[in-house]
Amino acid sequence: MVVCVCNAIRECQVREAARSGATTACQAYRSVGCQAKCGQCVPFARDIIAQERAAA
């Protein structure tokens, strides 16, 4: 599933970034060489990161 349309960032990329230590959407996006543009995706990315941190 696409999380960020502006940057074409997929859910699996955000999950992998969270597993690698990203604790914010900005950190997750930086890990794939991007940054949030319009911001519509940030709440969804935060939820994904929270899920991964809870599962760890």
Secondary structure by P-SEA (a helix, b strand, c coil): ccccccccccaaaaaaaaaaccccaaaaaaaaccccccccaaaaaaaaaaaaaaac
